[in-house]
Amino acid sequence: MAVNTSAEAPIPVGEVSRLIGGWIDRLGAIWVEGQITQLSRRPGAGVVFLTLRDPSYDLSLTVTCRRAVFDEISDLVGEGARVVVHAKPEWYAPRGQLSLRATEIRPVGIGDLLARLEQLKKRLAAEGLFAAERKKPLPFLPQLIGLVCGRASAAEHDVLENARLRWPAVRFEVRNVPVQGAYAVPQVIDAVRALDAHPEVDVIIVTRGGGSVEDLLPFSDEQLVRAVAECRTPVVSAIGHEPDSPLLDLVADLRASTPTDAAKRVVPDVGEELARVEQMRHRALRVVRGLLDREEHGLTAALSRPSMARPHRMVEEREEQIGALLDRSRRCLRHRLDRSEDELAHTRARVVALSPAATLQRGYAVIQREDGTVVRVADEVADEEKLRARVAEGEFTVRVTR
């Protein structure tokens, strides 16, 4: 229920705490899962105090229960164990503190853990967090490697030692964090995010040695899996041994079976790389020599050809052919001109012989009317009609008298 307040009519802090307690009282009993981080059983006391922690959210709650309730499971649980508690939330108004009063405590068995992990695995896979296309390739030669591991652990020693044996110049940015227990998840997440934000880190290795399912449980935490999926830097998971497979292995860009295997996967071996370089040099030298030999043989063969041995010979042959073609063209042209000249003379003679002018030269005349028509019949003219007489050397006018 909302409370009516204003700047003129505020309520005191104690009233706020009392109202919160009233709201929490209406919540009723609930089932809560968490990890026991602190356990207090004072001799002779009828109440047992627990601190129940959620590793994913770095949050703790105090749990109280009757000693008889805890004695039922005292042989099965201890600090670090995961339990399910049926409890009533309580608010202590004077201090503003939330706690749980438990009426039943159940340990979480391996079977329950594995079943929940399988459900979480299916849900994250459905979101595409394990998809192969999301995997980022590792750099060939990382200049700075981020390492998340336990302090002075065997996993840290294996990664650093094997990496430096393979490439002595490689550098590491190490983040030592708890790798099991209630505080592991938030600190591993912080370390991964810090290394991902580091501008010089090329790849991140998250590693720890082997252990039980409970020991490796932080590396199957949903928050850690999502944090690794959001990384822009490639992440290598090297958790436990070959049979161990936390969810971090599935979301990481590369899964290494052991910390030593992680060092071998991330850092190339300087001896092997030098051998490959030398092999490539010899191969390149053979290829270049083969190319030069082939080109030299081709050049020798080309120089041995007659056209290259006597390059002027081709010009001389072409000169003779051109001279012969010129003589042939001159003869053909002269022959055509002579024949055309004869044909023209014969044609001219025929034209002259058939020309009307030749007839007029023999004394004939052509009589035409004034409109230019030729008179062929005497009856076509009339008396006194003027006609034009055309002779070989000019023309004159005549008049018909009869």
C-alpha positions, 0 to 999 in steps of 0.5 A: 500500500502506498504511503502519502508523504510530501516535503511538508509531511515526511515520515521518520526513518523508523516509520519507514523501517516499520512499514518495510517490516510490515510489507515483508511480514505479508510475504510469507514463507519461501524457499531460498537457495544459496551457499553457506559462507559462515556457520555459527553453532555456539555450545549450549545455544538453541539457535544456529546462525548461518550466512547464506550467499548468492555468488552470482549477485554478491549478496548475503543474508543471515539465516537463523534456525533452531538447533534441532532443525540444523542438527538434522543435516549437520553431518551433510553440510558445512561452510561452502555447501549449497542448501535450500532453505524454507524460511520466513523473511523477517525485518529487524526494524531498529537496525533495518536488517533483513534475515531469514528464520528457517524451519527446514534446511535441505542440502543440494545433492550432486544430482540436483546440481547436475539437473539444474546445470543441464537446464541452464545449459539448454536455456543458454544454448537456445539463446545462441551463446554456444553457437560456433559462429560467435567464436572469435579466432585467437591471434597468431602471436599475442603480445599480452595475455590476460590470465585469470587464476588462483593465487600461486596455483599449479594452473598459473605455474603451468600456463606461465612456465609452458608459455615462456618455454615456447615463446620467451618474449610473451608477456602476461597480465595476471589477475589472481582471484578465488577459483572456488567458494562463495566469492569466486564468481563475482571476482572472476567476472570482475577480472575478466571484464577488467582484462577485456577492457585492457587495450593491450590484452590480445587474449584471456585465459581463465584457468584452474586445476581439477576438482569436484563438481562443487569446486568447479561450480562457479565456472558454470554460473550463469552470470559468468557465462554471460560475462564471457559471452559479452567479451570482445577479446577472445577467451580461452577456458582451461578448467580442470582436466579433460573429463571436466566440462563446465559451461564456461568451456562451451561459451569460451572461444576455445576450450583447452583440456588443461592449463598446459594445453591452454599455453600450447594453444595460445602461444606458438612454439618459437622453435617450431616457428623458426623451423617453419620459417626456414622450411619456407625459405628453402621452398621459396629459394627452390621455386625462385631457382626453378623459375630462373632456370626455366626462363633461362632455358626459354631465353636460350631457345629463343636466341637460337632461332634463326630470326634472333640469330640473323634478325636482318634476314627477315628484313632482306626477305621482305625487301625482295618480296616487296621489290617483286610486288612493286615490279609486278604492280608496275607491269600490271598498271602499265598493261592496263593503261596501254589496253585502256588507251587502245580501247579509248582510241577505237571508241573515239574513232567510232564516235567520230565516224558516227558523229553528225558533225562528220556528215556535215563536213561532207556538205550536208546541212540540218534544217530546223524550225525556230523551235528547234525541231528538225525538218524531215519532210518537205510538206511540213514547211509552209511558204515564207516560213523562216528556217535555220540551216546548220552546216559544218562551220556555223548556221544561217537563216533561210526562207521558204519561197516555194 
